[in-house]
Amino acid sequence: MASKQAINIVNRRASFNFFISDEVEAGIQLTGTEVKAIREGKANLSDSYCYFKNEELWIKNLHISPYEHGSYANHEAKRERKLLLHRHQLSKLQSKLKEKGVTIIPISINENERGLIKIRIGLARGKKLYDKRETLKKAEAKREMGRVMKKFN
């Protein structure tokens, strides 16, 4: 039996462009070839966002590349997909979304211990340019500390 690889698709631009406050893990409604493509790591979260439609949470612009071994029944790459959350989680997110400047963005896609594909979403507020510069300075300082510590070990 082949060894199982962990799925970990991360939206790296999310923490750079946004302050993320609340995080929630949600299920996602997928078709068969979408699951296979995600297990191969062929998904991109960079431009995607979540929105409410008819009291349901949907994700838009989540790009899942077509499964290369798929047939005529292969999935559409950028279709809208429904996120699966409990009613109280949806109402909590919807009430916080009414604040000015707050949006819901996907942070990562992973597989839980039962083998189900889950997506981690978060309430996000956009960063200003000076906040992004501060983030870059902190990352550079951390990288430099790692280099110095490596020399002494």
C-alpha positions in Angstrom: 0.0 0.0 0.0 1.4 3.4 -0.9 2.2 5.9 1.8 -0.4 8.6 2.3 0.8 12.2 1.6 -0.6 15.0 3.7 -2.6 17.6 1.8 -1.5 21.1 2.7 -2.4 23.9 0.2 -1.9 27.3 1.8 -2.9 30.8 0.7 0.5 32.5 1.4 -0.8 35.9 0.3 -3.6 35.9 2.9 -1.3 36.6 5.9 0.6 39.2 3.9 -2.4 41.2 2.6 -4.8 40.7 5.6 -5.1 40.7 9.4 -6.9 37.4 10.1 -9.0 37.4 13.3 -11.3 34.4 13.5 -10.6 31.1 11.8 -13.1 28.3 11.1 -12.7 24.9 9.5 -15.4 24.2 7.0 -16.3 21.3 4.7 -16.5 21.9 1.0 -18.9 20.4 -1.6 -16.7 18.7 -4.2 -17.1 16.3 -7.1 -15.0 13.2 -7.5 -12.4 14.5 -9.9 -12.0 17.7 -7.7 -11.1 15.5 -4.7 -8.5 13.6 -6.8 -7.0 16.9 -8.1 -6.7 18.3 -4.6 -5.0 15.2 -3.3 -2.4 15.8 -6.0 -2.0 19.3 -4.7 -3.5 21.0 -7.8 -5.4 23.8 -6.2 -4.8 27.6 -5.9 -6.4 29.8 -3.2 -4.7 33.1 -4.0 -7.6 35.0 -5.6 -10.5 33.3 -3.9 -13.0 34.7 -1.4 -16.2 33.7 0.3 -19.6 35.3 0.2 -23.1 34.7 1.4 -25.9 33.8 -1.0 -29.3 32.8 0.3 -28.1 32.2 3.9 -25.4 29.8 2.5 -21.6 30.4 2.3 -20.0 30.0 -1.1 -16.4 30.2 -2.3 -15.6 31.9 -5.5 -12.4 31.8 -7.7 -11.0 28.7 -6.0 -9.0 27.2 -8.9 -8.8 23.4 -8.9 -7.0 22.2 -12.0 -8.7 19.5 -14.0 -7.7 16.0 -13.0 -5.3 14.8 -15.7 -6.6 11.2 -15.7 -10.2 12.4 -15.8 -12.6 11.6 -18.7 -15.3 13.7 -20.2 -16.8 14.0 -16.8 -14.0 16.2 -15.5 -14.9 19.2 -13.4 -14.9 22.9 -14.2 -11.7 24.6 -12.8 -13.2 27.8 -11.3 -16.8 27.0 -10.4 -18.4 28.3 -7.3 -18.4 25.7 -4.5 -20.6 25.6 -1.4 -19.0 25.6 2.0 -20.5 23.4 4.7 -20.9 24.9 8.2 -23.3 24.7 11.1 -26.2 27.2 11.2 -24.8 29.0 14.3 -21.3 29.3 12.6 -22.9 30.8 9.5 -24.9 33.3 11.6 -21.8 34.3 13.6 -19.8 34.9 10.4 -22.7 36.8 8.8 -23.0 39.1 11.7 -19.3 39.9 11.8 -19.3 40.4 8.1 -21.5 43.5 8.5 -18.5 45.5 9.9 -16.8 47.8 7.4 -13.7 46.4 5.8 -14.2 42.8 6.8 -14.3 39.9 4.4 -14.0 36.1 4.5 -11.0 34.5 2.8 -9.7 30.9 2.5 -6.5 30.3 4.4 -5.7 26.6 3.6 -7.0 23.3 2.4 -6.1 20.1 4.2 -7.4 16.6 4.9 -8.6 15.6 8.4 -7.9 12.3 10.1 -11.1 10.8 8.6 -9.9 11.6 5.1 -12.3 14.4 4.4 -11.1 17.6 2.6 -11.5 20.6 4.8 -10.9 24.3 4.1 -9.8 26.8 6.8 -11.4 30.2 6.3 -10.9 33.4 8.3 -12.4 36.8 8.9 -10.0 39.2 7.4 -9.4 43.0 7.4 -7.1 44.4 4.7 -3.6 45.7 5.6 -2.3 49.1 4.7 1.0 49.5 2.8 2.9 50.4 6.0 1.6 47.2 7.7 2.9 45.1 4.8 6.3 46.8 5.1 6.3 45.9 8.8 5.5 42.3 7.9 8.4 42.2 5.5 10.8 43.7 8.1 9.8 41.1 10.7 10.3 38.2 8.2 13.7 39.5 7.2 14.7 39.9 10.8 13.6 36.3 11.6 15.5 35.0 8.6 18.6 36.9 9.7 18.4 35.5 13.2 18.1 32.0 11.7 21.3 32.6 9.7 23.2 33.9 12.8 22.0 31.0 15.0 23.0 28.5 12.3 26.6 29.8 12.3 26.9 29.3 16.1 25.4 25.8 16.1 
